[in-house]
Amino acid sequence: MWRVLKHFRRRAVSVTQQQVLEALKRVRSPRGVALPDAGVLSPITANDGKVFFSINVEASEARAWETTRAEAEAAVRAIPGVTMAMIALTAERKAGAAAAPAPRQGGVQPVSAHRPHQHQNPADSPMSRQAPIPGIAAVIAVASGKGGVGKSTTAINLALGLRDLGLKVGLLDADIYGPSVPRLTGLQEKPQLTPEKKMIPLSRFGLSIMSIGFLVEEDSALVWRGPMVMSAINQMLRDVAWGTLDVLVVDMPPGTGDAQLTLAQNVPLKGAVIVSTPQDLSLIDARRGLAMFRKVNVPVLGIIENMSYFQCPECGTRSDIFGHGGARHEAERLGVPFLGEIPLHMDIRSTSDAGNPVVESEPSGPHAAIYRTIASAVRDQLKDAIAAA
Ligand code: ADP
């Protein structure tokens, strides 16, 4: 029921929303009127040849709209200048309506933000509704309660640390609000498609990498509606030729809002790592992150304190300028593992920002050692899943 369109390439000229609407007028909807008049379209984003929108219908009607979605895809694709289209068919359950049957493969369940989630019974767990991704032993999330705490920097260095332990690792940048993997890796190109129309992840540092940033511009101000978020992420999870992986690290969007909750609930996660800075405020946010994963029965693998202390790049002296240690204390209090402390250091910033993260560029340095220690603590918790795959 949830399908997202593939992307494709053409020469880039600017495409307007009006052009998209004109093209969609030729697509008839199951309601007997032209698609733009059916009252089901989200706002259309047409950005530099890339077109995004969703068709929002009720769950019970979704099947009937699949053909319309495919025709809309063809119509948008035919517009000169379109380089990519991502069109989601989203089925939202009306409040109070009975749940739609769980999709068999690759499907997701809409989340109501306003209804408390009760998953005490393992049989109720949303995990049981999620199909695993064939070939991937463990999917883990790297999350933070708010932006700017170094979540993406941690995600990629953790992925590299896991790689250094001999694991086959993928990285999925699902940070729809600010995908940073293109910056962290220097990768810019669009993924190619297999003959089966699966996207081929880009390869860098021995990692298989996919980012929403490969599909949209890093700084484009896209407005993502909840259902579109999950459709796009689902496509990046399941319509990608990941091959065989021990671990897929998902760099989550920061925060604990509806989009994050939907993701946490619908991605088949084996666990989550929470990144926090020592400041009190960020710890409060981290607690929210913890609560979010617990709500959806995803095990929290631990907390990482980033920018934990300041390390002078010249003399190596350590200063606890932020009242360091808060995350360790908090982790103990909350009964989750404390995975480690990463200093605030110029080398971590400059290597990340230059597209060559510190575990890759300074493999025998002290920072790489810290990330590898954290990676092995994470790996130890995933051992069973990796061994069983
Ligand atoms: P987030 O994903 O939480 O928004 P980023 O990983 O993009 O955060 O990091 C934000 C900024 O902080 C980036 O410029 C990054 O290089 C820098 N940064 C992250 N962690 C560290 C660190 N431990 N030391 C120094 N700079 C860091």
Residues whose N, C-alpha, C, O or C-beta is under 5 A from the ligand:
A	BS01	ADP	K146 G147 G148 V149 G150 K151 S152 T153 T154 S180 M307 I342 P343 L344 H345 M346 I348 R349 S352 D353
